Amino acid sequence: QVQLVESGGGLVQPGGSLRLSCAASGFIFRSYTMHWYRQAPGKERELVATITSTSGSSNYVESVKGRFTISRDNDKNTVYLQMLALKPEDTAVYYCKTLIRGVDYWGQGTQVTVSS
């Protein structure tokens, strides 16, 4: 079965960095576009970054451009989100997601807290 397992979250001071990982299994990882979403308390889930399956091209929400980088390692079946210059407003639960044959699959999420 499809599984997505996020890791790498934690507590970091403003201006700090974190790298999130999402380990995938149960499907042909290299064939699917992968996404990172986040959900802050009291807010709707927001698409943060996307990386395509073929060219590996990426897109970002405006608020993270220049600070976050999405990447993938198809040999390790893992997608990453490198986050730099973190701000308190980046505090959220971060999820990875993929869409396979019309079904969305989500990981369990990893908490990122940016606070001094």
C-alpha positions in Angstrom: 0.0 0.0 0.0 1.0 3.6 -0.5 2.8 5.1 2.4 4.3 8.5 3.0 6.3 9.1 6.1 7.5 12.6 7.0 10.4 13.4 9.3 12.7 16.3 10.2 10.4 18.7 11.9 11.2 20.4 15.2 11.6 23.6 17.1 13.9 26.2 15.5 14.6 29.9 16.2 13.7 32.5 13.6 16.3 32.7 10.9 17.1 29.0 11.4 16.8 26.1 9.0 15.4 22.6 8.8 15.3 19.9 6.2 12.1 17.8 6.0 12.1 14.4 4.4 9.2 12.3 3.1 9.9 8.6 2.5 7.6 7.0 0.0 6.7 3.4 -0.6 4.1 1.2 -2.3 4.2 3.0 -5.6 6.6 3.8 -8.4 7.9 7.0 -6.8 9.8 8.3 -9.8 6.6 8.4 -11.9 4.6 10.8 -9.7 4.6 14.5 -8.9 5.1 15.2 -5.2 3.9 18.1 -3.1 4.6 19.6 0.3 1.6 21.2 2.1 1.4 22.9 5.5 -1.4 23.7 7.9 -1.1 26.3 10.7 -3.4 26.3 13.7 -6.8 27.7 12.7 -5.9 28.0 9.0 -6.6 25.9 5.9 -4.0 23.5 4.5 -1.8 25.4 2.0 0.3 24.1 -0.9 3.9 25.0 -0.3 5.9 23.4 -3.0 5.6 20.9 -5.9 8.2 18.9 -7.8 7.3 17.1 -11.0 8.1 13.5 -11.8 9.8 13.9 -15.1 11.8 17.1 -15.4 11.9 17.7 -11.7 10.8 21.2 -12.2 9.4 22.9 -9.1 6.9 25.5 -8.0 6.5 27.4 -4.7 3.9 29.5 -2.9 5.0 33.1 -3.0 5.7 33.4 0.7 8.5 30.8 0.6 10.2 31.6 -2.7 13.9 32.1 -2.2 13.8 30.4 1.2 12.5 26.9 0.6 13.8 24.3 -1.9 12.0 21.1 -2.8 14.0 18.2 -4.2 13.7 14.5 -4.8 16.0 11.5 -4.8 14.3 8.8 -7.0 16.8 6.2 -5.9 15.9 6.7 -2.3 12.1 7.2 -3.0 12.3 10.4 -0.9 11.3 14.0 -1.4 12.8 16.8 0.6 12.0 20.3 1.7 15.0 22.4 2.6 13.8 25.4 4.6 16.1 28.4 5.3 15.5 31.8 7.0 12.5 30.4 8.8 10.0 32.8 10.2 7.4 32.4 12.9 4.7 32.4 10.3 6.2 29.2 8.9 5.0 27.4 12.0 2.7 24.6 10.9 2.3 20.9 10.4 4.0 20.0 7.1 2.6 17.1 5.0 3.8 15.5 1.8 1.2 14.4 -0.7 0.9 12.6 -4.0 -2.0 11.9 -6.3 -2.3 8.4 -7.8 -5.1 7.4 -10.1 -7.4 10.0 -8.7 -6.7 9.4 -5.1 -4.8 11.7 -2.8 -2.3 10.1 -0.4 -1.0 12.0 2.6 1.6 11.4 5.2 1.0 11.9 8.9 2.7 15.2 9.0 5.7 16.7 10.9 5.5 19.7 13.2 7.6 22.7 12.5 7.7 25.4 15.1 9.6 28.6 14.6 10.0 30.5 17.9 12.5 32.2 20.0 
